[in-house]
Amino acid sequence: MFHCQQAAEKALKALLAWHDEPFRKTHDLSVLGAQCAALEPELSGLFDRLDDLTEYAWIFRYPGEFAPPPAPEVGDAQELAREIVLQVGRRIDKTSAA
């Protein structure tokens, strides 16, 4: 789950960097997603779904009292992270081809 959050976070930051848009140091995907949505409004629905991934930046990162997430939750997180990386990659490729 941590890796899903990180993949989405890095993809969003890559999109912001590609647009030369400064961003603050944060793991909050809703903040980064809102900033990306201002640049790529057609992807705002996808970015709106990122709130659920934000907590994974820390909740499962270190061993402790948290139980492993259920398999369907893991699958949903993987699917969302994959879609974010794919869509951001397409935007960057499309922009660089222009």
Secondary structure, 3 states (H helix, E strand, C coil): CHHHHHHHHHHHHHHHHHCCCCCCCCCCHHHHHHHHHHHCHHHHHHHHCCHHHHHHHCCCCCCCCCCCCCHHHHHHHHHHHHHHHHHHHHHHHHHHHC
